[in-house]
């Protein structure tokens, strides 16, 4: 029995004239197995997992992740975005139909094992759960796994589940190139978040995509690179702002980690179970917590606290902390910066090798910021759940 056709029209890339969505959808719909993967319950589940975690719930004016009135991004939207970019770059490189489908599929499934509130749940499991248990989660989705087994049996797809899907070890540089290289995952979340937050204009999105290409051969075969130093610098500068000032900014760091503390507490009290985090929607988990811990949820989403940021070594100087209830979070979150390759007439080189500013910003972060900051959260009154000193 044939299922309904896929009809994808992305809210960001619909403006990119060089992406032919009629052809993209036709490529999926003419392939019954591929169409069933895109329509599977496992894929649709991602539409209920917020890309920004608890940030999607904040109510304050400082919540830039409200995207100027746009609805929050979900893991589904991001995964579809990765698949679209895989299609786009493969079409530009004039790859074969089934190589394009392979890369689209890897892009679509790269976040398939994310659980409720994405990385926040990792605090409960004390590990990167979606990475460690990727194979287990995929195999439990019988509909999806059966489809992937059928795809693997057909040589034309050149899909090896063990290599390409079940573990984060794919040879696809387009989707899986290691940091700080470009890949469809990084490009999508920077352009998607950046455009909706007003960091990138749509013209800049169009120009950036126009100047990124797949490297056809040599040492960096299969990786993405810029053919313009100008647009590589624009991309780096803006993404450094997004990663450093917003994703690793005080608002995001503090709200996320207070919510993680609450989630961990609820799990230890058996108010939230492991299966809930794996199977339930973010909104369902949020309502469970709000019913049990409305005061704490109110503190988090309305940001009813004060924060100061200091170097770890400076905390002892803050003597006033002896008189107030507070909690300290020591930052060790990674900064998701890129150092894009640039193709010149003579060679292929990272931007940092030809841009002192790029090199200097990276060095400053690595030496002066990473693993060196403490966020001190100060409350009006002592808290029962949030650890206070």
N, C-alpha and C positions, 0 to 999 in steps of 0.2 A: 504493500500500500504506500503510495507516494505521499510525502508530507508537503506542507505548504512551502512555497518558495521563500528563500531568504531575500529580504529587501533592506539592504544596509545603506544608510545615507548619514555619514558621520557629521556631527555639528561643527567640527573644526575643518576637516578635510573636504567637506562639500564645497568649500570656497576655492579649492585648488583645481584649476581648470585642467591641469595635466593628469589628474586622476580620473579615469573613466569609470564611474560607478556602475554604469550599465554593463560594461564588460566585466568588472569585478564580480558583480552579482551573477552574471551569466556563467562565469567560470565555476562558481560554487554550485549553482542550480543545475548545471548540465552534468554534474558529477554527484550521483545519488549518495555515495558514502560521505563525501565531503559535506554535502548539504545536511546530512543527518548529524554530523559532528557539530556544525554551527547551530543546529536547532536542538541539541541535546540538553537534558535537564542540568547536567554538570556545568555546561557553559552558561545557561540562563541563571543558575544560582549566583554567579558572580555579579549579577545586576543588583544584588541585595547586600553586597560587601562594599563599604565606602573606601575609596582610594585613600582618603585623608584620615580614616579612623574617626576618633571622637571629634576632630576638628570640624567635621561636617555638621555637628550638633551645637556648636557654640553660638551664643546669642548676642555677643557684644560687638560694638562697632569695630574693634580692632581685629575682628576675624576676617582677614583678607581672603580666607579660603571659602567665604560665601560667594566669591567670584562675581561681585557687582550685580547680584540678583540672579545669576545663573544657578541652576540646580547643581548639587555636588557631583563629582565624578565618581563612577563606580569602577570596580575591577573589570566588569564586563566591557564598559566603554573603552577603557585603556587596552584591554586585550584585543578588542576589535580594531582599535587604532593601530596596534602593533602589526596585526594581520594586513591592514590596509597599506601601511608603510612597506612591509615586506613585498607586497604585490607591486607597489609603486617603484621601488628601487630595482626589483627584478625585471620589470617591464622596461625600465630605462636601460638596463644592461642587456636586454634582448635574450634573456634566458629561456629555456624550454618550458613548455606548459606545465609539465609535471615537476620541474624544479621550482617553478613559481608556487605551485600548490603545496609542495613540501615546506617551503619557507613560510607561506601563509599559515599552515597548520602549526608549525613550531611557534610562530608568533602568537597565534590564537591561544595556545595551551600553556604559554610560559608561566602564567599566574594561576593555573587551574587548582592548585592545592592550598590557596590562601583560605584561612579560616576567619571567623568573626573579628571585625575591627582590625584586620590585617596584622601588622606587626605588634600591636598591643597585646594580643593573645600570647605572643612569644614569652612574655613575662611570666605567665601562668605555667607554661610548659618548660620554662628555663632552657629553651633552645629555639633555633630558627625552625619552627615546626613545619612550615610549608616546604622547606628545603629538605629537612631530615626525613619527612614522611610522605614525600611526593608520590612515590611508587604505591605505597599503601592506600593513599586517598584515591588515586586514579583507579586502582584495581577494585576498590569498593564501589565505584560508580560503574556498575555492570554494563549499562547501556553504552557508555562512552568506551569502556575497555574492549567490549566486543567489536565495536566499530573500528577501533585502532588495530586490533588483531587482524581484521579483514583487510585493512589498508596495508599492513605490514606484509601480508602474503602476496601482494601484487607488486612485482619488481619495478613497475613503471613509476611508482611513488618514491622509490629509494628511501623508504622510511624504515629505520631499525629502532624499535621501541626502546630498547635498553639504552641506546646511544642518544636518540633524538628527543624522546618524550619522558621516559620514566625517571631519568636523573638529569641533573643540571650539568650535563657533560657533553652536550651536542657539539658537533663540529661546525655548526652554523655560526659563522662569525657575524653574519647579518643580524641575528637575534641575540647571540650569546657572547659576543666579544667582551673580554674582561675589561674592567675599569683600568685606565680612564678613557678607553676607546669609545667611539660612537657605536651604538647599535640601535635597532628599532625601538627597543624598550626605553632606553634613555631619551632618545629623540622625542618619542611620543609623550612621556610624562613631563618633559620640560616644555615642549611647545603647547601641549594641552593646558597644563596648569598656567603656564606663562601667559598665554593668550587670554584665558578667562579671568586672570588676575590683572590684566592690563600691562604686563611687563613686555610682551611682544605685541606689535600691531599685526594685523592680518597680512599686510604687505610684507612685513619682515618674515612671517611664517612662510609665505609663498617664495620669497627670495632665498631663504635658508634651504628649503627643500630643493629648490632649483639648482643650488650649488653643491649638493651632496650627491656623491655617486659611489657605486660599487667598484672596488679595485679588481680588475679582471685577472691579474696574474702576479707572479713574483712573491716576495716574502710576506706581503700583506694581502694576499689573494682572499677575496670574500669579505674583507672589511670595508667599512664606509669611510669616505674621506671628503674633505672640502676641496673644491678647485679654486677657491677664492680666500685669500688671507683676510680680506675685509669682512666677509660674512662669517668666517670662522671666529674672528675676534668678537663680532657682535653676539654670536651664539654663546661663546665662553663668558663674556662679560655679564650677559643677562642671566645665564644659568647659575653663575656664581652668586648673583644677588638672590635668586630664587632659593638656592640651596642654603646659603649662609644666613641671609636675613629673614627668610620666611620659614622654610622647612626646619632649619636649625636655629630659628629665632626663639626668643623667650616665650612668646605666646604658644607656639606649637610644642616646644619641649616640655614646658611646665604642665599644660593641659593634658598632653598625652601621658605623661608619667604619673600624674595624680590619678587619672583614669585607670592606668595599669595597676596602681596600688589598690584601688577599689575593686577591680576585677579579680586580683589575686586574693584579696580578703574574702570576697564572695565565694570564690572557688574553694578556699580553705574551709569555709563554713558550710560548704555543700549547697549553697543557694544557686550556684551556677556549676553545671557539670561539664566534664570534658566533651561529651557528645553534643551538648548545647553549643559549645564554641565551634564545633566542626560542622554541625548541621543546621543551626538556626540562622536567621537573617540578623543583620546588625540591629535593625529596629526592634526585633523581638528581644534580643539580649539587653538592649537599652531599656526597654520597658520593664523587664524582669528586675534590673538593677534599680530603676527609678521607683518601683513599688516597694522595694526593701530599704533603699538607702536614698530617699528623696533629698535629704539635707545635703548629703555629699555630692549628689548629682547636680544640685542647684549651685553649689560652690564651684564645681568644675565648669559647667556650661555657661554660667554667668560671670566666671572669673572673679569670684568674691574673695580675693586675696591680694597681697602686694608681693612683688618680687624684686630682688636685686641680684645682679650678676657680678661675681668677683672671681679672681684667681683662687685656686684652692689654697694657696699659701697665704692669702690675705684674710681668711675667715677668722682667725684668732684676734684680729684687730677690731672686729665688729662686736664690741662689748655689750651693746644694747640688746643683743640677741638673748642675753641671760634673762631678760624681763618679758619676752614675748614668746608665744607658741610658734614654732617654725619647723620646716622640713627642708633638708638639703638634698638636691639631686646633683650628682656629679656626672657631667656630660661625657659620654664616650660614643655618642652617635656619629656615624660616618657622614662626611660631607660628600654629597653626590655630585662631585665636579667632574668635568670631562677635559681631556687634553686632545682635541681632535687632530687627526692626521691631515696634512695638506699636501696635495699633489702639485709639484712645480715642474718646470721644464727639465730639471736635472734629477730630482729625487722625490721621495715621499718622507716627510718629516713631521714630528709633533709640533703643534703651535708653540709650545713652551720653548722650543729651541730657537725660534725666530722672533719671539715676543717677550721682552723683558718684563712687561706688566703681567703677563700670564704666569711666567715662571715665578715672579715675586709674590703674587697672590697665593699661589700654591704653597710656596715655601713658608710664607707667613702663617698660613693655616696649620700646616704640619708642625711647625716649631712653636708657635705662640698660642694657638687656640685649641687644637685637638687634644682631648684628654686633660685639659688644664683648667676648664671652667667649672664653677659651682653655681647652681641656681638656688637661691635661698627664698623659699616661699613662706611668707609671714601671714598668719591667720589672726582674725579678731579675737578668737577664743580657742581654747584647747580642743583638739580633734580626737575622736575615739578611734578612727580608722587610719587616717593619714598619719604616718609615723611622725612624731614631733620629738624634738630634742630637749 
